[in-house]
Amino acid sequence: YTFLHTLSLHDALPIYVRLKMQIITVKINSPATRFAFETQAQITNDRIIGIILTSNETGEDITKQINESTMQLTIDNEEILPDGFDCSLISAKSGNSFFENIYPCNERADGSLIKGYIASSNSASFTPFTVKINLWSVTKPKK
């Protein structure tokens, strides 16, 4: 409820929109390495309103590796998450509401270029894992 309530605070967002999620999957297969990603936002979406990291892999080791990783994310060359951003700030955590760790934003989607990197930690007990960058968006209002 809290997350959806914040949507009404944005004057630019119409009241009747649909929430959609676009997922960018990044495979992390070695320690102390940057893994770049680049894609376009879905053209059916109007605004990107939140970002959160998830993974299908479970276990304390994977959670620790994600939380020790850093990242950067830009949308149309505008920095959204700065170089070296701490992944633990926006990673979904067990026991928390899914929406508690969403990084709120209000950026144009509609085919925008999304790019950046995730840098894995230099953990001695590294295990390959996959990170999903979940971009929460709202659709274009119907006319």
VEXVEXTI-747966 format. One record per atom (N, C-alpha, C, CB): y, z, x; residue in one letter; residue number from 1. Coordinates in pm, whole numbers. Glycine has a CB too. Layout:
<nodes>
((Y, Z, X), A, NUM)
...
</nodes>
This chain:
<nodes>
((-120, 0, 81), Y, 1)
((0, 0, 0), Y, 1)
((126, 0, 85), Y, 1)
((0, 119, -92), Y, 1)
((129, 80, 189), T, 2)
((249, 89, 272), T, 2)
((284, -46, 332), T, 2)
((229, 192, 383), T, 2)
((182, -117, 386), F, 3)
((209, -246, 448), F, 3)
((262, -345, 346), F, 3)
((81, -300, 514), F, 3)
((198, -353, 228), L, 4)
((244, -446, 127), L, 4)
((383, -409, 77), L, 4)
((146, -450, 10), L, 4)
((411, -281, 73), H, 5)
((544, -237, 28), H, 5)
((653, -286, 122), H, 5)
((549, -84, 18), H, 5)
((626, -292, 253), T, 6)
((727, -337, 347), T, 6)
((761, -484, 325), T, 6)
((679, -315, 490), T, 6)
((671, -560, 266), L, 7)
((700, -700, 240), L, 7)
((820, -716, 149), L, 7)
((580, -769, 179), L, 7)
((836, -627, 53), S, 8)
((946, -640, -40), S, 8)
((1081, -612, 26), S, 8)
((926, -547, -158), S, 8)
((1079, -556, 148), L, 9)
((1203, -528, 219), L, 9)
((1263, -653, 282), L, 9)
((1178, -425, 324), L, 9)
((1182, -756, 298), H, 10)
((1232, -880, 358), H, 10)
((1292, -969, 248), H, 10)
((1119, -955, 434), H, 10)
((1423, -985, 248), D, 11)
((1489, -1066, 146), D, 11)
((1441, -1212, 150), D, 11)
((1640, -1061, 165), D, 11)
((1399, -1257, 268), A, 12)
((1358, -1397, 282), A, 12)
((1222, -1425, 217), A, 12)
((1353, -1434, 428), A, 12)
((1146, -1321, 188), L, 13)
((1013, -1342, 131), L, 13)
((1018, -1334, -21), L, 13)
((915, -1240, 186), L, 13)
((968, -1436, -88), P, 14)
((963, -1429, -234), P, 14)
((862, -1324, -280), P, 14)
((928, -1566, -293), P, 14)
((872, -1278, -401), I, 15)
((785, -1174, -452), I, 15)
((642, -1225, -470), I, 15)
((838, -1122, -585), I, 15)
((624, -1346, -520), Y, 16)
((490, -1396, -550), Y, 16)
((441, -1488, -438), Y, 16)
((490, -1471, -684), Y, 16)
((373, -1430, -342), V, 17)
((313, -1505, -232), V, 17)
((171, -1454, -212), V, 17)
((397, -1491, -101), V, 17)
((90, -1530, -141), R, 18)
((-47, -1487, -110), R, 18)
((-55, -1449, 37), R, 18)
((-150, -1598, -145), R, 18)
((-125, -1341, 66), L, 19)
((-152, -1303, 204), L, 19)
((-270, -1385, 255), L, 19)
((-180, -1151, 217), L, 19)
((-258, -1437, 377), K, 20)
((-368, -1511, 440), K, 20)
((-379, -1463, 584), K, 20)
((-344, -1667, 434), K, 20)
((-495, -1484, 642), M, 21)
((-515, -1445, 781), M, 21)
((-565, -1564, 861), M, 21)
((-614, -1329, 791), M, 21)
((-501, -1587, 975), Q, 22)
((-545, -1687, 1071), Q, 22)
((-599, -1611, 1191), Q, 22)
((-428, -1787, 1111), Q, 22)
((-717, -1647, 1238), I, 23)
((-779, -1576, 1349), I, 23)
((-785, -1665, 1472), I, 23)
((-922, -1528, 1310), I, 23)
((-736, -1611, 1584), I, 24)
((-746, -1677, 1714), I, 24)
((-851, -1598, 1792), I, 24)
((-605, -1681, 1790), I, 24)
((-958, -1665, 1832), T, 25)
((-1067, -1598, 1903), T, 25)
((-1054, -1626, 2053), T, 25)
((-1206, -1647, 1850), T, 25)
((-1058, -1517, 2131), V, 26)
((-1048, -1529, 2277), V, 26)
((-1169, -1460, 2339), V, 26)
((-915, -1466, 2330), V, 26)
((-1249, -1537, 2413), K, 27)
((-1367, -1481, 2481), K, 27)
((-1324, -1429, 2618), K, 27)
((-1480, -1589, 2495), K, 27)
((-1353, -1302, 2641), I, 28)
((-1319, -1236, 2767), I, 28)
((-1450, -1220, 2844), I, 28)
((-1246, -1095, 2743), I, 28)
((-1468, -1299, 2951), N, 29)
((-1598, -1298, 3018), N, 29)
((-1596, -1255, 3164), N, 29)
((-1657, -1433, 3010), N, 29)
((-1481, -1207, 3213), S, 30)
((-1477, -1153, 3349), S, 30)
((-1362, -1052, 3361), S, 30)
((-1461, -1267, 3454), S, 30)
((-1377, -955, 3451), P, 31)
((-1272, -854, 3466), P, 31)
((-1151, -907, 3543), P, 31)
((-1328, -732, 3538), P, 31)
((-1037, -840, 3521), A, 32)
((-913, -868, 3594), A, 32)
((-874, -1016, 3591), A, 32)
((-927, -823, 3738), A, 32)
((-884, -1077, 3475), T, 33)
((-855, -1220, 3459), T, 33)
((-770, -1241, 3334), T, 33)
((-986, -1302, 3451), T, 33)
((-681, -1340, 3339), R, 34)
((-603, -1377, 3221), R, 34)
((-675, -1490, 3148), R, 34)
((-457, -1420, 3260), R, 34)
((-691, -1472, 3018), F, 35)
((-754, -1573, 2933), F, 35)
((-649, -1626, 2837), F, 35)
((-878, -1515, 2856), F, 35)
((-608, -1750, 2859), A, 36)
((-500, -1810, 2780), A, 36)
((-552, -1861, 2647), A, 36)
((-434, -1925, 2858), A, 36)
((-463, -1863, 2549), F, 37)
((-492, -1924, 2420), F, 37)
((-370, -2003, 2375), F, 37)
((-531, -1815, 2314), F, 37)
((-395, -2105, 2296), E, 38)
((-287, -2188, 2242), E, 38)
((-339, -2254, 2114), E, 38)
((-239, -2295, 2346), E, 38)
((-262, -2244, 2008), T, 39)
((-299, -2304, 1880), T, 39)
((-173, -2325, 1798), T, 39)
((-402, -2216, 1804), T, 39)
((-189, -2386, 1684), Q, 40)
((-78, -2400, 1590), Q, 40)
((-103, -2314, 1469), Q, 40)
((-58, -2548, 1549), Q, 40)
((5, -2257, 1416), A, 41)
((-6, -2181, 1291), A, 41)
((-40, -2278, 1178), A, 41)
((127, -2104, 1259), A, 41)
((-114, -2229, 1082), Q, 42)
((-152, -2313, 968), Q, 42)
((-26, -2359, 893), Q, 42)
((-247, -2236, 873), Q, 42)
((-24, -2487, 858), I, 43)
((96, -2540, 793), I, 43)
((108, -2494, 648), I, 43)
((95, -2692, 798), I, 43)
((2, -2440, 591), T, 44)
((11, -2388, 454), T, 44)
((75, -2251, 450), T, 44)
((-128, -2382, 391), T, 44)
((95, -2191, 566), N, 45)
((157, -2059, 573), N, 45)
((306, -2071, 603), N, 45)
((88, -1972, 680), N, 45)
((383, -1982, 544), D, 46)
((528, -1985, 560), D, 46)
((574, -1893, 673), D, 46)
((596, -1946, 430), D, 46)
((533, -1768, 670), R, 47)
((577, -1668, 767), R, 47)
((458, -1590, 821), R, 47)
((680, -1572, 703), R, 47)
((462, -1557, 950), I, 48)
((366, -1464, 1010), I, 48)
((431, -1328, 999), I, 48)
((331, -1502, 1161), I, 48)
((361, -1235, 933), I, 49)
((422, -1105, 905), I, 49)
((356, -988, 977), I, 49)
((419, -1079, 758), I, 49)
((245, -1014, 1048), G, 50)
((180, -905, 1120), G, 50)
((71, -955, 1212), G, 50)
((123, -806, 1022), G, 50)
((45, -877, 1318), I, 51)
((-56, -911, 1418), I, 51)
((-141, -787, 1445), I, 51)
((11, -964, 1550), I, 51)
((-274, -804, 1449), I, 52)
((-363, -694, 1485), I, 52)
((-483, -753, 1560), I, 52)
((-409, -615, 1358), I, 52)
((-536, -676, 1655), L, 53)
((-653, -718, 1732), L, 53)
((-779, -652, 1677), L, 53)
((-635, -685, 1881), L, 53)
((-887, -731, 1669), T, 54)
((-1017, -678, 1628), T, 54)
((-1124, -740, 1718), T, 54)
((-1046, -706, 1476), T, 54)
((-1246, -689, 1704), S, 55)
((-1359, -746, 1775), S, 55)
((-1485, -719, 1694), S, 55)
((-1372, -688, 1920), S, 55)
((-1580, -812, 1698), N, 56)
((-1708, -789, 1631), N, 56)
((-1797, -696, 1711), N, 56)
((-1779, -922, 1606), N, 56)
((-1774, -692, 1842), E, 57)
((-1854, -605, 1927), E, 57)
((-1815, -460, 1903), E, 57)
((-1837, -642, 2076), E, 57)
((-1912, -372, 1913), T, 58)
((-1885, -231, 1891), T, 58)
((-1928, -150, 2012), T, 58)
((-1956, -180, 1765), T, 58)
((-1890, -27, 2014), G, 59)
((-1927, 63, 2122), G, 59)
((-1806, 110, 2198), G, 59)
((-2025, -5, 2216), G, 59)
((-1821, 225, 2258), E, 60)
((-1710, 286, 2331), E, 60)
((-1665, 201, 2450), E, 60)
((-1749, 423, 2379), E, 60)
((-1761, 137, 2520), D, 61)
((-1725, 55, 2636), D, 61)
((-1635, -62, 2596), D, 61)
((-1850, 3, 2705), D, 61)
((-1671, -130, 2487), I, 62)
((-1591, -245, 2441), I, 62)
((-1453, -198, 2395), I, 62)
((-1664, -320, 2327), I, 62)
((-1450, -92, 2316), T, 63)
((-1322, -38, 2268), T, 63)
((-1233, -1, 2387), T, 63)
((-1344, 85, 2178), T, 63)
((-1291, 63, 2487), K, 64)
((-1215, 103, 2606), K, 64)
((-1161, -20, 2679), K, 64)
((-1303, 186, 2701), K, 64)
((-1244, -124, 2693), Q, 65)
((-1200, -246, 2763), Q, 65)
((-1088, -315, 2688), Q, 65)
((-1316, -342, 2781), Q, 65)
((-1097, -321, 2555), I, 66)
((-989, -381, 2477), I, 66)
((-862, -299, 2495), I, 66)
((-1027, -391, 2327), I, 66)
((-874, -168, 2485), N, 67)
((-756, -82, 2495), N, 67)
((-694, -81, 2634), N, 67)
((-793, 58, 2456), N, 67)
((-771, -116, 2737), E, 68)
((-717, -124, 2873), E, 68)
((-663, -262, 2906), E, 68)
((-824, -85, 2973), E, 68)
((-680, -358, 2816), S, 69)
((-631, -494, 2838), S, 69)
((-483, -504, 2801), S, 69)
((-714, -595, 2756), S, 69)
((-421, -610, 2850), T, 70)
((-281, -639, 2815), T, 70)
((-273, -781, 2763), T, 70)
((-186, -619, 2938), T, 70)
((-159, -817, 2705), M, 71)
((-146, -951, 2650), M, 71)
((-1, -995, 2644), M, 71)
((-208, -957, 2511), M, 71)
((18, -1118, 2608), Q, 72)
((149, -1174, 2575), Q, 72)
((127, -1273, 2461), Q, 72)
((217, -1244, 2700), Q, 72)
((224, -1283, 2370), L, 73)
((214, -1378, 2260), L, 73)
((353, -1432, 2231), L, 73)
((153, -1312, 2133), L, 73)
((362, -1565, 2223), T, 74)
((487, -1631, 2185), T, 74)
((461, -1720, 2064), T, 74)
((546, -1714, 2303), T, 74)
((564, -1736, 1983), I, 75)
((560, -1830, 1871), I, 75)
((679, -1922, 1888), I, 75)
((564, -1756, 1732), I, 75)
((651, -2052, 1901), D, 76)
((755, -2152, 1930), D, 76)
((843, -2108, 2047), D, 76)
((842, -2176, 1806), D, 76)
((778, -2065, 2154), N, 77)
((843, -2023, 2279), N, 77)
((932, -1900, 2266), N, 77)
((924, -2135, 2333), N, 77)
((926, -1830, 2153), E, 78)
((998, -1704, 2138), E, 78)
((900, -1590, 2160), E, 78)
((1067, -1693, 1998), E, 78)
((934, -1502, 2253), E, 79)
((844, -1392, 2287), E, 79)
((834, -1293, 2172), E, 79)
((893, -1320, 2414), E, 79)
((712, -1271, 2123), I, 80)
((685, -1175, 2017), I, 80)
((626, -1048, 2078), I, 80)
((589, -1235, 1910), I, 80)
((522, -1063, 2159), L, 81)
((465, -953, 2236), L, 81)
((493, -984, 2382), L, 81)
((310, -935, 2207), L, 81)
((567, -898, 2452), P, 82)
((610, -930, 2589), P, 82)
((496, -930, 2690), P, 82)
((714, -832, 2633), P, 82)
((519, -993, 2803), D, 83)
((425, -996, 2914), D, 83)
((380, -854, 2946), D, 83)
((488, -1063, 3038), D, 83)
((249, -832, 2949), G, 84)
((195, -700, 2981), G, 84)
((188, -604, 2863), G, 84)
((276, -639, 3088), G, 84)
((201, -656, 2740), F, 85)
((196, -571, 2621), F, 85)
((60, -502, 2614), F, 85)
((222, -655, 2492), F, 85)
((59, -373, 2588), D, 86)
((-61, -290, 2584), D, 86)
((-142, -318, 2457), D, 86)
((-24, -140, 2593), D, 86)
((-261, -375, 2472), C, 87)
((-344, -410, 2356), C, 87)
((-381, -290, 2270), C, 87)
((-471, -478, 2403), C, 87)
((-385, -171, 2328), S, 88)
((-424, -53, 2250), S, 88)
((-325, -24, 2138), S, 88)
((-436, 70, 2342), S, 88)
((-202, -73, 2149), L, 89)
((-100, -47, 2046), L, 89)
((-128, -120, 1916), L, 89)
((37, -86, 2098), L, 89)
((-201, -232, 1923), I, 90)
((-225, -310, 1802), I, 90)
((-373, -339, 1778), I, 90)
((-149, -441, 1809), I, 90)
((-462, -263, 1842), S, 91)
((-604, -286, 1817), S, 91)
((-650, -195, 1704), S, 91)
((-688, -260, 1946), S, 91)
((-734, -252, 1617), A, 92)
((-788, -175, 1504), A, 92)
((-872, -62, 1560), A, 92)
((-872, -265, 1409), A, 92)
((-855, 55, 1505), K, 93)
((-926, 173, 1554), K, 93)
((-1016, 231, 1446), K, 93)
((-827, 279, 1604), K, 93)
((-1132, 272, 1487), S, 94)
((-1227, 335, 1395), S, 94)
((-1165, 460, 1335), S, 94)
((-1358, 369, 1467), S, 94)
((-1180, 474, 1205), G, 95)
((-1126, 592, 1137), G, 95)
((-984, 576, 1087), G, 95)
((-1133, 709, 1228), G, 95)
((-914, 472, 1134), N, 96)
((-777, 447, 1088), N, 96)
((-779, 341, 978), N, 96)
((-687, 401, 1205), N, 96)
((-678, 344, 896), S, 97)
((-659, 235, 801), S, 97)
((-635, 108, 882), S, 97)
((-538, 264, 703), S, 97)
((-691, -3, 837), F, 98)
((-675, -132, 907), F, 98)
((-528, -162, 931), F, 98)
((-740, -246, 826), F, 98)
((-442, -123, 837), F, 99)
((-301, -159, 845), F, 99)
((-218, -68, 935), F, 99)
((-242, -159, 707), F, 99)
((-274, 43, 983), E, 100)
((-198, 137, 1064), E, 100)
((-154, 79, 1197), E, 100)
((-279, 260, 1089), E, 100)
((-229, -13, 1254), N, 101)
((-198, -64, 1386), N, 101)
((-144, -207, 1385), N, 101)
((-319, -58, 1471), N, 101)
((-108, -258, 1269), I, 102)
((-52, -393, 1263), I, 102)
((87, -393, 1325), I, 102)
((-46, -445, 1117), I, 102)
((112, -492, 1410), Y, 103)
((245, -512, 1467), Y, 103)
((322, -597, 1367), Y, 103)
((238, -580, 1611), Y, 103)
((425, -541, 1304), P, 104)
((498, -618, 1203), P, 104)
((593, -719, 1268), P, 104)
((577, -524, 1111), P, 104)
((603, -833, 1206), C, 105)
((699, -934, 1252), C, 105)
((735, -1021, 1131), C, 105)
((640, -1020, 1370), C, 105)
((825, -1111, 1150), N, 106)
((865, -1202, 1043), N, 106)
((902, -1334, 1109), N, 106)
((986, -1144, 958), N, 106)
((799, -1408, 1151), E, 107)
((819, -1531, 1227), E, 107)
((772, -1652, 1148), E, 107)
((745, -1523, 1361), E, 107)
((835, -1766, 1173), R, 108)
((798, -1890, 1107), R, 108)
((655, -1929, 1145), R, 108)
((896, -2003, 1144), R, 108)
((576, -1966, 1046), A, 109)
((440, -2017, 1071), A, 109)
((451, -2170, 1064), A, 109)
((334, -1961, 965), A, 109)
((407, -2230, 954), D, 110)
((429, -2371, 924), D, 110)
((414, -2464, 1045), D, 110)
((565, -2388, 866), D, 110)
((300, -2453, 1115), G, 111)
((274, -2542, 1229), G, 111)
((334, -2496, 1360), G, 111)
((325, -2677, 1198), G, 111)
((389, -2377, 1366), S, 112)
((449, -2327, 1491), S, 112)
((344, -2319, 1602), S, 112)
((512, -2189, 1469), S, 112)
((390, -2338, 1726), L, 113)
((302, -2326, 1841), L, 113)
((288, -2179, 1879), L, 113)
((357, -2409, 1960), L, 113)
((162, -2132, 1880), I, 114)
((131, -1994, 1916), I, 114)
((54, -1998, 2047), I, 114)
((48, -1921, 1802), I, 114)
((105, -1925, 2147), K, 115)
((32, -1923, 2273), K, 115)
((55, -1792, 2345), K, 115)
((74, -2041, 2362), K, 115)
((-29, -1768, 2443), G, 116)
((-19, -1646, 2520), G, 116)
((-145, -1624, 2600), G, 116)
((8, -1527, 2430), G, 116)
((-171, -1498, 2631), Y, 117)
((-290, -1464, 2708), Y, 117)
((-334, -1323, 2674), Y, 117)
((-263, -1478, 2859), Y, 117)
((-459, -1295, 2706), I, 118)
((-511, -1158, 2709), I, 118)
((-564, -1139, 2851), I, 118)
((-624, -1133, 2598), I, 118)
((-521, -1033, 2917), A, 119)
((-564, -1002, 3053), A, 119)
((-663, -887, 3048), A, 119)
((-442, -968, 3145), A, 119)
((-783, -913, 3094), S, 120)
((-886, -809, 3093), S, 120)
((-857, -704, 3200), S, 120)
((-1026, -870, 3114), S, 120)
((-908, -585, 3177), S, 121)
((-890, -477, 3273), S, 121)
((-981, -498, 3394), S, 121)
((-917, -340, 3207), S, 121)
((-958, -420, 3496), N, 122)
((-1040, -428, 3617), N, 122)
((-1144, -317, 3615), N, 122)
((-952, -418, 3744), N, 122)
((-1214, -306, 3504), S, 123)
((-1311, -200, 3485), S, 123)
((-1438, -224, 3567), S, 123)
((-1347, -187, 3336), S, 123)
((-1485, -119, 3632), A, 124)
((-1608, -131, 3711), A, 124)
((-1730, -156, 3622), A, 124)
((-1630, -4, 3795), A, 124)
((-1723, -111, 3499), S, 125)
((-1836, -129, 3406), S, 125)
((-1805, -239, 3305), S, 125)
((-1869, 3, 3333), S, 125)
((-1750, -351, 3351), F, 126)
((-1708, -460, 3262), F, 126)
((-1826, -521, 3190), F, 126)
((-1633, -567, 3341), F, 126)
((-1808, -545, 3060), T, 127)
((-1904, -616, 2976), T, 127)
((-1826, -725, 2902), T, 127)
((-1978, -518, 2875), T, 127)
((-1872, -849, 2902), P, 128)
((-1801, -954, 2829), P, 128)
((-1786, -917, 2681), P, 128)
((-1876, -1089, 2843), P, 128)
((-1673, -958, 2623), F, 129)
((-1646, -931, 2482), F, 129)
((-1554, -1038, 2425), F, 129)
((-1584, -791, 2465), F, 129)
((-1537, -1035, 2295), T, 130)
((-1451, -1130, 2226), T, 130)
((-1343, -1053, 2151), T, 130)
((-1532, -1221, 2128), T, 130)
((-1220, -1100, 2166), V, 131)
((-1107, -1040, 2093), V, 131)
((-1063, -1140, 1987), V, 131)
((-988, -1004, 2189), V, 131)
((-1036, -1088, 1868), K, 132)
((-981, -1170, 1760), K, 132)
((-836, -1128, 1737), K, 132)
((-1065, -1157, 1629), K, 132)
((-746, -1223, 1752), I, 133)
((-605, -1198, 1723), I, 133)
((-585, -1240, 1578), I, 133)
((-508, -1277, 1822), I, 133)
((-565, -1143, 1491), N, 134)
((-551, -1169, 1348), N, 134)
((-404, -1181, 1314), N, 134)
((-618, -1057, 1263), N, 134)
((-364, -1299, 1270), L, 135)
((-226, -1323, 1230), L, 135)
((-219, -1318, 1078), L, 135)
((-174, -1460, 1285), L, 135)
((-154, -1214, 1026), W, 136)
((-135, -1204, 882), W, 136)
((-14, -1286, 844), W, 136)
((-118, -1054, 837), W, 136)
((-31, -1371, 744), S, 137)
((75, -1462, 702), S, 137)
((91, -1459, 551), S, 137)
((45, -1605, 750), S, 137)
((202, -1511, 507), V, 138)
((222, -1533, 364), V, 138)
((233, -1684, 343), V, 138)
((352, -1456, 310), V, 138)
((182, -1728, 229), T, 139)
((185, -1871, 197), T, 139)
((323, -1912, 152), T, 139)
((82, -1904, 87), T, 139)
((344, -2041, 153), K, 140)
((469, -2095, 101), K, 140)
((474, -2071, -48), K, 140)
((484, -2247, 134), K, 140)
((589, -2033, -101), P, 141)
((596, -2011, -247), P, 141)
((576, -2142, -321), P, 141)
((732, -1947, -287), P, 141)
((508, -2133, -435), K, 142)
((488, -2251, -519), K, 142)
((616, -2277, -597), K, 142)
((368, -2233, -615), K, 142)
((648, -2405, -607), K, 143)
((773, -2441, -677), K, 143)
((750, -2459, -824), K, 143)
((834, -2568, -620), K, 143)
</nodes>
